[in-house]
Amino acid sequence: MAKSRKGLIKGRSTAFLVSLGIHIALIIVAGGFVVFNIVRPEPKVFEPVEEIDRPKMKLKKLQVKVKENSRPRDSTERITTTTTLVTDDVQLPPMGGIGDGLGGTGVGGFDIMAEMDQMTLMGGAASVGNDLIGTYYYFQQLRDGSDSNLRGNRNAEFLNVMKEFFRSDWNPAVFARYWRAPTKLYATQFFVPATISSMGPDYFGDSRPVEAAHWLAHYKGKISHKEGGRFRFWGTSDDFLFVRINGRTVLDATYPSRRADNYAEWLRYAPNDDRKYPVAGDGNFRWYVGNWFEIEPGADVDMEVLLGEEPGGSFWAMLAVQQEGVEYPERPFLPGPLLPIFKTAPTPQHLVDQIKYMMMDGVVDITNNDLIFNRY
C-alpha cells in the first residue's frame, strides 16, 4: 500500500513541473512582447519651421583695375621651344584669328585691335602693342600751374627751351619744370592735316582755359620691319616736326620761318629732293626730305618724334615715308611720288575718312598698308 501511494505522488509532481515550466515560458514570451512594444520608439514627425525674414545683402561685382599701359617691356623676348612631336599623324584644326592679324591685312599677330576704334589723329588712350608713347607739355605754365616766363608772346624764350632740348640729346628732363599732362597717347602714325592749334591740347585732355600755343608732344617707342631696308622720311608741319632714329635726327620738317633757327644744324639734306615737291596745290609749302636710315630685318629700332605749336592759330604735322628701291606712282594732281604715310599699324577707317575730309585727295597714300613698321 505504501509503494502504490509513492508512485502516484511522484507522477503528480512531474506533471506539475511540466505544466509550471510551460506557464513560465508563456509568461516570459508575453512579457518580452510587451516590453518590446513599450520601448519601440515612435516615428518622428517633423513640423515645418516658420520662415524667418532675413535682410538680403546686395552683392557687388568684383572689379579689377587693369593698367592701361599693357605694352610689353622692351627687354621682353619671344619665348620659343625646340620640342618636336614624335608622331606625324597629329593634325591640328585651323585656328581662326591667329596669323591673319589686323583683319587680314598681312600684319602678324592676334586680331585684338578693338582699341583702334578709339584712335585719334594724335594717338589713342590705350596701347595696341605697336605704337609710340606721347607726352604732352605746355610751356606757358609750370608744373604747379603757375605762369611761366613764357606766358604771352614770348616765342624767343620758347625757342631757347627747344634748343636746350636738342643740345641735351633730346633729354625730356629739360621740360621737367613745365606743365605736363597726366594723359599719355599711343600713336601708330603722325599725320595731322591743317587744323586749329587747340587740337593737340584737346586730344591730350588739357581742357583748361589756356592759350593753345607753346606746346609740344614728345613720342618715344620702337619700330621694326620684317624684311628690313633703307628708308627716309618726308615731312611738313606748322610749326614743329622732328624725327630721330637710334639717337640720330633724320628729319627736321619745321615751318620755314622757324626752321631758320636751324635747331638740327648737323642734319644734311638731299639737295635734289628737299623742298622739291609741293605739299598742296598752292605750292607755298613743300616736303622736307630727311636722311636715309637702315633697319636690319626684324631688328628693333628706337624712334622719337617731336611735334608742336609755337604762336597758336593753325597746326599740322604730316609724316610720309619712302623705301629705297621701290617705284612709287606719280601723284594724280601734283608733281612727285605718291608716298604712303608712316604707320606702325593699318589706319582705321574712321581716321581715313577724317583725313580725307580735312585735305585734298592725291597728296599722300593713306590706305597703303604694304609698308608698316610693326614689331609683332
Residue, then its C-alpha position, 0 to 999 in steps of 0.5 A: m500500500a505504501k509503494s502504490r501511494k509513492g508512485l502516484i505522488k511522484g507522477r503528480s509532481t512531474a506533471f506539475l513541473v511540466s505544466l509550471g515550466i510551460h506557464i513560465a515560458l508563456i509568461i516570459v514570451a508575453g512579457g518580452f512582447v510587451v516590453f518590446n512594444i513599450v520601448r519601440p520608439e515612435p516615428k518622428v514627425f517633423e513640423p515645418v519651421e516658420e520662415i524667418d525674414r532675413p535682410k538680403m545683402k546686395l552683392k557687388k561685382l568684383q572689379v579689377k583695375v587693369k593698367e592701361n599701359s599693357r605694352p610689353r617691356d622692351s627687354t621682353e623676348r619671344i619665348t620659343t621651344t625646340t620640342t618636336l612631336v614624335t608622331d606625324d599623324v597629329q593634325l591640328p584644326p585651323m585656328g581662326g584669328i591667329g596669323d591673319g592679324l589686323g583683319g587680314t591685312g598681312v600684319g602678324g599677330f592676334d586680331i585684338m585691335a578693338e582699341m583702334d576704334q578709339m584712335t585719334l589723329m594724335g594717338g589713342a588712350a590705350s596701347v595696341g602693342n605697336d605704337l609710340i608713347g606721347t607726352y604732352y607739355y605746355f610751356q606757358q605754365l609750370r608744373d604747379g600751374s603757375d605762369s611761366n616766363l613764357r606766358g604771352n608772346r614770348n616765342a624767343e624764350f620758347l625757342n631757347v627751351m627747344k634748343e636746350f632740348f636738342r643740345s641735351d640729346w633730346n633729354p625730356a628732363v629739360f621740360a621737367r619744370y613745365w606743365r605736363a599732362p597726366t594723359k599719355l597717347y599711343a600713336t601708330q602714325f603722325f599725320v595731322p592735316a591743317t587744323i586749329s592749334s587747340m587740337g593737340p591740347d584737346y586730344f591730350g585732355d588739357s581742357r583748361p582755359v589756356e592759350a593753345a600755343h607753346w606746346l609740344a608732344h614728345y613720342k618715344g617707342k620702337i619700330s621694326h620691319k620684317e624684311g628690313g631696308r633703307f628708308r627716309f622720311w618726308g615731312t611738313s608741319d606748322d610749326f614743329l616736326f622732328v624725327r630721330i632714329n637710334g639717337r640720330t635726327v633724320l628729319d627736321a620738317t619745321y615751318p620755314s620761318r622757324r626752321a631758320d633757327n636751324y635747331a638740327e644744324w648737323l642734319r644734311y639734306a638731299p639737295n635734289d629732293d628737299r623742298k622739291y615737291p609741293v605739299a598742296g596745290d598752292g605750292n607755298f609749302r613743300w616736303y622736307v626730305g630727311n636722311w636715309f636710315e637702315i633697319e636690319p630685318g626684324a631688328d628693333v629700332d628706337m624712334e622719337v618724334l617731336l611735334g608742336e605749336e609755337p604762336g597758336g592759330s593753325f597746326w599740322a604735322m604730316l609724316a610720309v615715308q619712302q623705301e629705297g628701291v621701290e617705284y612709287p606712282e606719280r601723284p594724280f594732281l601734283p608733281g612727285p611720288l605718291l608716298p604712303i604715310f608712316k604707320t606702325a599699324p593699318t589706319p582705321q577707317h574712321l581716321v581715313d575718312q577724317i583725313k580725307y575730309m580735312m585735305m585734298d585727295g592725291v597728296v599722300d597714300i593713306t590706305n597703303n598698308d604694304l609698308i608698316f613698321n610693326r614689331y609683332 
